[in-house]
Amino acid sequence: MKPTTWQDRVLRGFDRAAERYDRSAGLQRSVAWRLAQLTRREGIPEGLWVDLGTGTGHLATALEQLHPGHKVQRLDGSQAMLRGHPDEAEVLHWDLTTGLPDWSEAPTLLASSFCLHWLPEPQRCLQQWIRRLSPDGLLAVALPVEGCFPQWHESARRCRVRCTALPFPSTDALLRTIPAQQLRMTHRVSYTVSSSSLPLLLKPLRRIGAGTSPQSPLPLRDWRRLQHEWSDRQNDGQLRLTWVIQLLLIRG
């Protein structure tokens, strides 16, 4: 029997979360629309447009609504996620850990939101995506980066328990892979969410399938210590968690 890999665990997590994903993915939806809006400032040629790691299709839907008349191919490794797309949508079940498909034409738009950080060697994947663009094409990417969840990291340090948050790529490492003359825009945005308890604060991660971690789970006693020491509890009693999202526009 083939051993279960980290990527297998990630895809299974998203398969299990597919039916409830949209109810808990408010941040992912917001970032997808923000990225799609940025593409309106760019002249994108006709041709093949693809949403890489589409999930339930937030980015593809935003792109199609903001660019009327353009259809976006929706590509994902989770069959369960793809089953929720409209019947008229063009979907492709594809494991991005194996690279990109051999399309009959070079894409004029590759777009991806909340996907790249799940892939092995994100910097190498980013380089591959850039190389596959048509010469006048555009790559639009949004992903969480190093600097996410400072409250989680600081709280774990203070109470001396392991931080089981997913490690994210660094912005500097990503930018080093992009030829300067091809980088159209780089922008970082922060989003902070809050809740009254640690389980409720982290619940959306689990509900959207993003709770998979390469580390083993903490024992219950360590979770209790972590909640007690959470470093961003304000006078209102709410615990806070901050995402740092990197937005990139890159020309082919």
N, C-alpha and C positions, 0 to 999 in steps of 0.2 A: 504494500500500500504506500502511495506517495505521501511523504511527511507533510504536515500542514505548515505552510510558510506564513510569514508575517502578512504578505499581500492577500493570501487566502483568508486569513482572519479578518482583515479589513473589509474585503468584499462580502463575507458572510455577515458582518455587522451591518453593512448597508442593505443587504438583502432583507434582513430581519426588520430593519427600520423603515422599509419603503412605504408601507401603508400609512404610517403616522408621521412621516418625515415633514410634510408641509405644515403640520400643526405646530411644530417646534422650531422651524427653520427661519424665523423672522430675520435674524442677522444675515444669514446666507442669501435670503431674498433681497434684502436691502443692498448688500454689496454687489450682487449680480446686476441690479438695476443701475447702480452708480457706475459700474464698469461699462455697461451698455451705453449709457448716456455719454461717456467719454468718447466712445467710437464715433459719435455723430459729428465730432469736430474733424474727423479724418476722412479723406476721400478713399473709400474702399471700392476697388473694382468689382464688376460683376464676376461671377464665377462660383467656386465652391467655398461655402462658409460652414465652419464646423465648430460645435461646442464640445470641447474635450472634457470628459468627466461630468456629463450634463446632469447626473442625478435625476431629479424629477422635472428638470427643464426650465428652471428660473431664468438662467442667462439666455438660453435659446429663445424663450418666449419674449423676453425684454428686447432682444436684438430684432426679432421679427416685427414687434410692434413699433419700434423706433425707426426701423428701416422698412417701410411698407413695400411689399412686393418681393422681398428677399426671403428665401427659405433657408433654414439652418439645419444641417445634419446634426443629429443628437447622438453622441457616442458615449458609451459607458460600459464598464465591466460588470455591472450589476444588472442581471436580467429582470429582477424584481422592480428595480427603479424604472427601467425602460417600459415595462408593461403599463405603467400609469400615464404614459404620454398619449396625446390625442391620436385617433386612428389615422389622421391625415399626415401626421408628423413622420419625417424620415429618420428612422432610428437605426443604429448600428451597434450590435453587441461586440465589444472589443476590449481586450485587456491591454491597457496602456503601459503595463510593465514590460510588454514585448516590443514597444516602439509604436509607430504610427502605421496605419494601413497603407497599402500601395494603391492610392487613388489614381485614376486615369489622368488627372490633371492636378497641378500644384494648387493648394488652397490659396485663395486671396484673403481669407480671414480665418485665423485660428483663435478661438476665445476659450478661456478656462477660468472658472472661479471655484475656490475651495477644493482643488483637486491636486495641484502639483506637489504639495507637501506630503501627500500620501504615497508618492511614487519613490522608488529607490533612486538615489542620486539626483535630486531635483535639478541641480545645476546642469548635469549632463542632459537630462530630459529637456530643459529649457533650450540648450544649444541645438538639440535635434529638432525641436519645434521650429526654431528660427530658420534652420537650414532647409526645412521642407516648404517654407513659404514661397509663393511666387515672387519675382523680383520687386513688384510694387505692392505686395501684400502686407497685411497687418496682423501682429500677434498682440492680443489683449489678455492680460493675466491679472488675477487677484488671488492672493493667498495669505494666510496668517504666517507671520515671521517671528524670528527670535525677538524677545521682548514681550510676547504674549504672557498673560497670566502672572504679572509680577507679584500680586497678592498671594498666589498659591506658592510660588517659589520662596518668597520671603517667610511665609508662615511655616513652611516645611523646614526651612533653615532654623528658624527660631525654636521650634519644638523638637528639632533633631529627628525628623522622620523623613523617609524617602519622598521626593516629589515625583509622583507618577504621571504628571502632565506630559503630553506628547511633545517631544522635541521638535522645534521648527527650524527651517533654514534661516540663515542670516541674510539680511538685505545686502550686505557688502559682498558676500560670496556669490549671490545671484547676479549682482551688477558686474562683477568681474567677468562673467561669461558673455556679456552683451557688448558687441562692438559699439564704441561711443557714437559713431556716425549713424547707427541704426536705432539708438534709444530716443524715442519721441517724448516720453514722459515717465517720470517716476514720482510717486506720491504715496505717503504713508498716512493712514487715518486710524484713529483709535475709537473703539466702542466699549462702553462699560455697562455691564448688566448687574443687577442686584437681586437679592432674595433674602428671606429671613433665616435661612439655614443652609448649611453646606450641601446636604442632599438635594434640596430644591434648586440651589445655585447651579449644580453640576448636572441636574436631571436633563436639561435640553441636549447636552452632549450625548448622553446615552440614548435619548429618544430618536435622535437623527442618525444614529449609528457611528458617531464620532468618538465614542468612549473607549475604543480599542487602544491599548497601550502596549508597547514592547516590554514593559515591566510587569512583574507580578503584582496583583492587587495588595493594597495595604490591609493589615488586620484591623478589625473594628476598633480596638483600643487606640490605634494610631490615627484613625479617622476622627475619633473623638478629641484627641489632643490637637489635631490640625484645626478642627472647627473652633476649639477654645482659643487658639492662638492666632486665628485669622487676622492678617495684618491691616485689613481695611474695613473695619467695622465702625460706622459712623454713629453719631448720637441717636439716629433714628433706629438703630438696632439692625440695620441691613448689612449683609455681607456683599462685597463687590468683587467683580472679576473683569479685567480689562483685556480686550483683544487688540492686537496691533496688526493691521492689514496693509499689505504692500500692493499697490496698483502699478502696473507697467503697461506701456504701449511701445511696441517695437516694430520697426519696419523691416521688410524682407530685403 
